[in-house]
Amino acid sequence: MQQAIAAKIFPGGVLLVSREGAVVFSKAYGLANIYAHVPMTVETVFDLASLTKPLATTLAVMRLVQNRQLGLEQSLGDLLPEFQGSDKAGIRLKHLLYHNSGLPDYRPYFKDLSKIEMDSRRAALRRFLVKEPLIQPSGKEVLYSDLGFMILAWVVEHVADRRLDHFVTDEIYQPLGLENLFFNADNADDRQGPFAATENCLWRHEVLVGQVHDENAFAVGGIEGHAGLFGTAEDVNRLLVEMLRTYHGQMAAALFDKDLLHQFFKRLPETDKAMGFDMPRLKGASCGRGFSTNSVGHLGFTGTSFWMDLEQSIIVILLTNRVHPTRENERIKKFRPHLHDTVINTMRP
């Protein structure tokens, strides 16, 4: 980690490693803000970016499936009236979770949304999603898609009749005592951090601190299915440990259903996807070579990641501010597998 900071892979980071539910390593390195010279600490709150997908939106869907309010085979046409009669009516919930819905990966909706009154933006974003053409048939090729998770958040809010952040807080984070996993509603939460700074944003003309980095999420008030979650390494680990223990049947009163968790953590054949989670690629996996093929994880654009080996019961959480001060710094891609290999090799007897 110190070598990475010296090599300017990222200004700072927190590395946490746990095994069989116990934290075996937790340390902060470098700076949370290079301009204010704020040191990184293990309490630093990070913009988790796309970790929102597995740790908020996917778990919300899982909870609704568990409560028999949703079914993975249900289609958008059945779930949301707005999609009836559209080319997306036949997309099933599982397609959105597997990223094989046929939707494109990304669209810069924020450019149009920023010209609209804030109160009308979420409705406008959803109109854009309804109109967005599919680029391939549903259920075929995997294409990682932010848009699919925006739609999943919409499904959750429609079925639960609660905003996504309220639902996951009430149903998951609060019961587990996770106070440092949260959405920064309206980008003006009264929480004071301490936040890791992200980009010197060319669109917003400021260094982002405690404000969601993703432009599309920011444009609609900081709460979306693909991005918007903030958190500490400790609380990410506590949430993952809950899942790991449930997976192995070690929880007497588990928040998640064991069989359903096994279903969500099952690899879609010949892909690197489970439902809402990534699994290691056969070549060039970001978790390196030491993690078993039965591992789940995810990466976040801001420089965040977690990997959880379901066989070895090892969790590695790497939270960094690699986009501080610019997203052009992509050196973390080569560093990540090297770090994970080092951790696994250190832990071997």
Backbone hydrogen bonds, N-H to C=O, Kabsch-Sander energy under -0.5 kcal/mol:
donor,donor_aa,acceptor,acceptor_aa,energy
5,I,1,M,-2.0
6,A,2,Q,-2.3
7,A,3,Q,-2.1
8,K,5,I,-1.3
9,I,4,A,-3.0
10,F,4,A,-0.6
13,G,29,Y,-2.2
14,V,319,L,-2.7
15,L,27,K,-2.4
16,L,14,V,-0.5
16,L,317,I,-2.5
17,V,25,F,-3.0
18,S,315,I,-2.4
19,R,22,A,-2.8
20,E,313,S,-3.0
22,A,19,R,-1.9
24,V,17,V,-2.6
25,F,17,V,-1.8
27,K,15,L,-2.1
29,Y,13,G,-2.8
31,L,11,P,-2.0
32,A,38,V,-3.2
33,N,38,V,-1.4
37,H,33,N,-0.8
38,V,33,N,-1.5
40,M,30,G,-2.6
44,T,41,T,-1.6
45,V,194,P,-3.7
46,F,231,G,-2.9
48,L,46,F,-0.9
48,L,229,L,-2.2
49,A,229,L,-0.5
51,L,48,L,-2.2
52,T,49,A,-2.0
53,K,50,S,-1.4
55,L,51,L,-2.4
56,A,52,T,-1.7
57,T,52,T,-1.8
58,T,53,K,-2.9
59,L,54,P,-0.5
60,A,56,A,-2.2
61,V,57,T,-2.3
62,M,58,T,-2.7
63,R,59,L,-2.2
64,L,60,A,-2.0
65,V,61,V,-2.5
66,Q,62,M,-2.7
67,N,63,R,-1.8
68,R,65,V,-1.6
69,Q,64,L,-3.0
70,L,64,L,-1.2
74,Q,71,G,-1.7
76,L,91,I,-2.3
77,G,89,A,-2.7
78,D,75,S,-0.6
79,L,75,S,-1.9
80,L,76,L,-3.1
83,F,80,L,-2.0
84,Q,81,P,-1.4
86,S,83,F,-2.1
89,A,86,S,-1.4
91,I,88,K,-1.4
93,L,74,Q,-2.3
94,K,72,L,-2.1
95,H,92,R,-0.7
96,L,92,R,-1.4
97,L,93,L,-1.8
98,Y,94,K,-2.3
99,H,95,H,-0.8
100,N,95,H,-2.1
109,Y,107,R,-2.3
111,K,108,P,-1.4
112,D,109,Y,-1.1
113,L,109,Y,-2.6
114,S,110,F,-2.5
115,K,112,D,-1.3
116,I,113,L,-2.1
120,S,117,E,-1.8
121,R,117,E,-0.5
121,R,118,M,-1.4
122,R,118,M,-0.5
124,A,120,S,-1.8
125,L,121,R,-3.0
126,R,122,R,-2.0
127,R,123,A,-1.5
128,F,124,A,-2.1
129,L,125,L,-2.1
130,V,126,R,-1.9
131,K,127,R,-1.9
132,E,128,F,-1.6
135,I,102,G,-3.1
136,Q,102,G,-0.9
139,G,100,N,-3.4
140,K,100,N,-0.6
140,K,137,P,-1.0
143,L,99,H,-3.2
146,D,105,D,-2.7
147,L,104,P,-0.5
147,L,105,D,-0.6
149,F,145,S,-0.8
149,F,146,D,-0.6
150,M,146,D,-1.6
151,I,147,L,-2.0
152,L,148,G,-1.8
153,A,149,F,-1.9
154,W,150,M,-1.6
155,V,151,I,-2.4
156,V,152,L,-2.7
157,E,153,A,-2.5
158,H,154,W,-2.4
159,V,155,V,-2.7
160,A,156,V,-2.9
161,D,157,E,-1.2
162,R,157,E,-0.5
167,F,163,R,-2.6
168,V,164,L,-2.5
169,T,165,D,-1.9
170,D,166,H,-2.7
171,E,167,F,-2.8
172,I,168,V,-1.9
173,Y,168,V,-2.5
174,Q,169,T,-2.9
176,L,172,I,-1.2
177,G,174,Q,-1.7
178,L,173,Y,-3.0
179,E,177,G,-1.2
181,L,178,L,-0.6
182,F,230,F,-2.2
184,N,228,G,-0.9
185,A,183,F,-1.5
186,D,221,G,-2.9
187,N,184,N,-2.5
187,N,221,G,-0.7
188,A,185,A,-1.7
196,A,45,V,-2.5
197,A,32,A,-2.7
198,T,208,L,-3.0
200,N,325,P,-2.6
201,C,199,E,-1.4
201,C,206,E,-2.2
205,H,201,C,-1.7
206,E,201,C,-0.8
208,L,199,E,-2.4
210,G,196,A,-0.5
218,F,214,D,-2.5
219,A,215,E,-2.5
220,V,216,N,-0.9
220,V,217,A,-0.6
221,G,218,F,-2.0
222,G,217,A,-2.8
224,E,222,G,-0.6
224,E,227,A,-1.1
230,F,182,F,-3.1
231,G,46,F,-2.1
232,T,180,N,-1.3
236,V,232,T,-2.0
237,N,233,A,-2.4
238,R,234,E,-2.2
239,L,235,D,-2.0
240,L,236,V,-2.3
241,V,237,N,-3.0
242,E,238,R,-1.6
243,M,239,L,-1.6
244,L,240,L,-2.9
245,R,241,V,-2.8
246,T,242,E,-1.9
247,Y,243,M,-2.8
248,H,244,L,-1.6
249,G,246,T,-1.8
250,Q,245,R,-3.2
252,A,250,Q,-0.5
254,A,251,M,-0.5
261,L,257,D,-2.6
262,H,258,K,-2.3
263,Q,259,D,-1.7
264,F,260,L,-2.4
265,F,261,L,-2.1
266,K,263,Q,-1.0
268,L,273,K,-3.3
271,T,268,L,-1.4
274,A,277,F,-2.9
275,M,264,F,-2.0
276,G,97,L,-2.3
276,G,274,A,-1.0
278,D,297,G,-3.1
279,M,272,D,-2.8
288,G,285,A,-1.8
295,S,293,T,-1.3
296,V,308,M,-2.4
297,G,278,D,-1.9
298,H,306,F,-2.0
300,G,304,T,-3.1
303,G,300,G,-2.1
304,T,300,G,-0.9
305,S,318,L,-1.6
306,F,298,H,-1.9
307,W,316,V,-2.1
308,M,296,V,-3.1
309,D,314,I,-3.3
310,L,294,N,-1.7
310,L,308,M,-0.8
311,E,294,N,-0.5
313,S,309,D,-1.4
314,I,309,D,-0.8
315,I,18,S,-2.7
316,V,307,W,-2.7
317,I,16,L,-3.0
318,L,305,S,-2.1
318,L,316,V,-0.5
319,L,14,V,-2.5
319,L,317,I,-0.6
320,T,303,G,-1.2
320,T,318,L,-0.5
321,N,12,G,-1.4
322,R,302,T,-0.8
323,V,302,T,-1.1
324,H,321,N,-2.3
329,N,326,T,-1.1
330,E,328,E,-0.9
333,K,330,E,-1.5
334,K,331,R,-0.9
335,F,331,R,-1.2
336,R,332,I,-2.7
338,H,334,K,-0.8
339,L,335,F,-2.5
340,H,336,R,-2.3
341,D,337,P,-2.4
342,T,338,H,-2.1
343,V,339,L,-2.4
344,I,340,H,-2.6
345,N,341,D,-2.6
346,T,342,T,-2.0
347,M,343,V,-1.6
348,R,344,I,-1.0
